[in-house]
Amino acid sequence: MTAIVWLRRSLREYDNTALVEASKRHDEIIPFYVVDKNYFDKAELGYPRVRFWRESLKELKQSLKSQGKDLVIRNGDPIEKLEKIIEEKSADKLYFNRDYSPYSTERDKEVRGLDLEVESFKDIVMFEKEEILTNSGTPYKVYTYYKNKWFDYEKPRPQKPEEYSVPDIESEKIPSLKNLGFEKPNQTEWIWNPGREGGKQRLEEFEEKIWNYDEDRDYAWKDSTSKLSPHLKFGTVSVREVFWETERIKARNPDSDGSGIETWQEELAWRDFYFQMLWNFPESGEKALQKQFRDIEWRSKEEAEEDWERFIEGRTGFPFVDAGMRQLKKTGWMHNRLRMVVTSFACKDLWLDWRDLHDYFSKMFVDAELSSMIGGIQWAYSIGTDSQPYFRVFNPWTQGEKYDPEGEYIRKWVPELQDVPDEHIHRPQKINKLQQENYGVEIGKDYPDPIVDHDEMRQKSTEKFEQARD
Ligand SMILES: Cc1cc2nc3c(=O)[nH]c(=O)nc-3n(C[C@H](O)[C@H](O)[C@H](O)COP(=O)(O)OP(=O)(O)OC[C@H]3O[C@@H](n4cnc5c(N)ncnc54)[C@H](O)[C@@H]3O)c2cc1C
């Protein structure tokens, strides 16, 4: 009996649930991947994410080949390509891992029409939407309660696939980035090591940092987080694998304070929390979760053209915000603290439409994940579940002073402020002409004046939210 394992975003062999389960029951397996034309036509994609995906896919194929197996690639419509291979190879069963975005769930409904037995598995999350529910059986909308159960429940462990062989089948080429329509933007620096090996290395390197994660994670200038997000996105490492690895680290050092590890594991719970939110409330991809705020009129990027451009270019005149936006542009990644600060700024200082921000982030983030992104944006915009209250507005200066006290992060990403001393780095507009000359920066020319009056905008935005509530 031949099985097809349709791989999508779990780009690894180890602990790939669909593959593991298929290998328990079949000697012959066709690992199958379709470069989904429909997705490429529709999604907001960008260079960092597509390159990360492509290199991870390529590495998986090479790794399987080096073991005498293969990953069979086809380009086009996934259902058509599946129909074809099922017919060509008289396959008996199709296995795949479930995905939870609105696009994937719609696409996956179509496999029911295929002429063979189909089985799908939980793989990309620790717990699925019906596994953690309130005592009355409804989805959790408040993270803390969800998290408490997430920690209490027994978690699945990673598994290795059993021996299997792959029949000799012609495979198509993975299209080049150029053929897919992506070229490296001039400003981008490639800092990623995609694929399984890159993921394992990241995890290993993080081992030293995890102990202080609870204390360090918010400090943008410290490279203190795991940067595993694109690996978790593309499944080059599994969520079970990283969780249990951190448990092992804890067990190896029983006398050490494990609060850094626990705080990091809480992030995995956030990830699951947002997955179940999007799965339970798919409309949140396009609408505010809080109905009272659905009719707010945001400024579209066309309407707010100049502000929009200055915001995405990191030229708002608020150094911490600008540093975040420039880190994103350069690397395809932004520190979580900055994701919160810039998003709050886009909302409460610039009143930009969150859907435009979502499209921009989707293009720019190497780790763009619809559920976490919608969760994060709606949190900062005060329109989602368990969000920042609308009257609590991040102050872009004090956020910088607190999380980048000596301005190291700012200096790294906003080099024109390189020589501005610590006491002025967060508000360089306050320095006089002579100081500007001394520090080699002319405010208004080399670095802009603030794009808005923050105190005024804070007031206005609170009023707008209050009006929307009436
Ligand atoms: C506006 C906004 C947009 C975001 N968009 C994304 C996105 O597109 N993709 C994405 O993976 N994360 C997103 N996040 C969550 C978070 O910022 C990133 O997961 C994190 O910065 C990735 O860096 P890391 O791997 O070093 O994280 P670590 O701090 O090492 O955390 C470990 C892992 O936990 C998960 N995680 C951490 N924080 C969160 C969180 N707040 N919500 C959900 N999962 C989390 C990620 O998978 C991350 O890799 C967003 C947050 C905000 C505020």
Ligand as a Chemical Component Dictionary entry (heavy atoms), coordinates in Angstrom:
data_LIG
# 
_chem_comp.id                   LIG 
_chem_comp.type                 NON-POLYMER 
_chem_comp.pdbx_formal_charge   0 
_chem_comp.three_letter_code    LIG 
# 
loop_
_chem_comp_atom.comp_id 
_chem_comp_atom.atom_id 
_chem_comp_atom.alt_atom_id 
_chem_comp_atom.type_symbol 
_chem_comp_atom.charge 
_chem_comp_atom.model_Cartn_x 
_chem_comp_atom.model_Cartn_y 
_chem_comp_atom.model_Cartn_z 
_chem_comp_atom.pdbx_ordinal 
LIG C1  C1  C 0 1.971  43.533 15.940 1  
LIG C2  C2  C 0 2.556  42.173 16.129 2  
LIG C3  C3  C 0 2.689  41.321 15.042 3  
LIG C4  C4  C 0 3.229  40.041 15.210 4  
LIG N1  N1  N 0 3.326  39.224 14.118 5  
LIG C5  C5  C 0 3.848  37.986 14.259 6  
LIG C6  C6  C 0 3.975  37.131 13.136 7  
LIG O1  O1  O 0 3.597  37.463 12.014 8  
LIG N2  N2  N 0 4.544  35.905 13.321 9  
LIG C7  C7  C 0 4.975  35.491 14.555 10 
LIG O2  O2  O 0 5.489  34.363 14.679 11 
LIG N3  N3  N 0 4.835  36.272 15.635 12 
LIG C8  C8  C 0 4.310  37.506 15.527 13 
LIG N4  N4  N 0 4.208  38.317 16.627 14 
LIG C9  C9  C 0 4.588  37.797 17.945 15 
LIG C10 C10 C 0 6.069  38.031 18.342 16 
LIG O3  O3  O 0 6.420  39.370 18.143 17 
LIG C11 C11 C 0 7.041  37.141 17.561 18 
LIG O4  O4  O 0 6.611  35.796 17.614 19 
LIG C12 C12 C 0 8.436  37.198 18.153 20 
LIG O5  O5  O 0 8.907  38.520 18.188 21 
LIG C13 C13 C 0 9.363  36.331 17.323 22 
LIG O6  O6  O 0 10.669 36.397 17.795 23 
LIG P1  P1  P 0 11.344 35.168 18.541 24 
LIG O7  O7  O 0 11.219 33.941 17.742 25 
LIG O8  O8  O 0 12.710 35.597 18.932 26 
LIG O9  O9  O 0 10.428 35.031 19.822 27 
LIG P2  P2  P 0 10.682 34.425 21.255 28 
LIG O10 O10 O 0 10.518 35.525 22.220 29 
LIG O11 O11 O 0 11.901 33.623 21.329 30 
LIG O12 O12 O 0 9.398  33.479 21.437 31 
LIG C14 C14 C 0 9.384  32.105 21.045 32 
LIG C15 C15 C 0 8.269  31.829 20.083 33 
LIG O13 O13 O 0 7.006  32.014 20.697 34 
LIG C16 C16 C 0 6.079  32.558 19.765 35 
LIG N5  N5  N 0 5.674  33.878 20.234 36 
LIG C17 C17 C 0 6.411  34.769 20.922 37 
LIG N6  N6  N 0 5.678  35.856 21.231 38 
LIG C18 C18 C 0 4.465  35.644 20.707 39 
LIG C19 C19 C 0 3.271  36.400 20.677 40 
LIG N7  N7  N 0 3.166  37.591 21.277 41 
LIG N8  N8  N 0 2.215  35.903 20.015 42 
LIG C20 C20 C 0 2.273  34.698 19.428 43 
LIG N9  N9  N 0 3.375  33.924 19.424 44 
LIG C21 C21 C 0 4.452  34.390 20.054 45 
LIG C22 C22 C 0 6.808  32.647 18.437 46 
LIG O14 O14 O 0 6.533  31.484 17.707 47 
LIG C23 C23 C 0 8.256  32.723 18.871 48 
LIG O15 O15 O 0 9.148  32.266 17.886 49 
LIG C24 C24 C 0 3.649  39.605 16.492 50 
LIG C25 C25 C 0 3.517  40.474 17.584 51 
LIG C26 C26 C 0 2.985  41.738 17.405 52 
LIG C27 C27 C 0 2.856  42.656 18.599 53 
# 
loop_
_chem_comp_bond.comp_id 
_chem_comp_bond.atom_id_1 
_chem_comp_bond.atom_id_2 
_chem_comp_bond.value_order 
_chem_comp_bond.pdbx_ordinal 
LIG C1  C2  SING 1  
LIG C2  C3  SING 2  
LIG C2  C26 DOUB 3  
LIG C3  C4  DOUB 4  
LIG C4  N1  SING 5  
LIG C4  C24 SING 6  
LIG N1  C5  DOUB 7  
LIG C5  C6  SING 8  
LIG C5  C8  SING 9  
LIG C6  O1  DOUB 10 
LIG C6  N2  SING 11 
LIG N2  C7  SING 12 
LIG C7  O2  DOUB 13 
LIG C7  N3  SING 14 
LIG N3  C8  DOUB 15 
LIG C8  N4  SING 16 
LIG N4  C9  SING 17 
LIG N4  C24 SING 18 
LIG C9  C10 SING 19 
LIG C10 O3  SING 20 
LIG C10 C11 SING 21 
LIG C11 O4  SING 22 
LIG C11 C12 SING 23 
LIG C12 O5  SING 24 
LIG C12 C13 SING 25 
LIG C13 O6  SING 26 
LIG O6  P1  SING 27 
LIG P1  O7  DOUB 28 
LIG P1  O8  SING 29 
LIG P1  O9  SING 30 
LIG O9  P2  SING 31 
LIG P2  O10 DOUB 32 
LIG P2  O11 SING 33 
LIG P2  O12 SING 34 
LIG O12 C14 SING 35 
LIG C14 C15 SING 36 
LIG C15 O13 SING 37 
LIG C15 C23 SING 38 
LIG O13 C16 SING 39 
LIG C16 N5  SING 40 
LIG C16 C22 SING 41 
LIG N5  C17 SING 42 
LIG N5  C21 SING 43 
LIG C17 N6  DOUB 44 
LIG N6  C18 SING 45 
LIG C18 C19 SING 46 
LIG C18 C21 DOUB 47 
LIG C19 N7  SING 48 
LIG C19 N8  DOUB 49 
LIG N8  C20 SING 50 
LIG C20 N9  DOUB 51 
LIG N9  C21 SING 52 
LIG C22 O14 SING 53 
LIG C22 C23 SING 54 
LIG C23 O15 SING 55 
LIG C24 C25 DOUB 56 
LIG C25 C26 SING 57 
LIG C26 C27 SING 58 
# 
